[in-house]
Amino acid sequence: MAFQIALKHKLSAANYGNAKLRAYKNLTINYKRCKLLNFNIMYGLETR
């Protein structure tokens, strides 16, 4: 029983780590995309 709980905790910790990593990657990708979009908008406004 204790072994199963420990296994479950280990799995949940691994899943949590993966989820955190995935969320961080998504965040950085979205941030870069947003910055690029803002840059394009500003550039478009300047050139018009």
Secondary structure as UniProt FT lines:
FT   HELIX           2..47
//
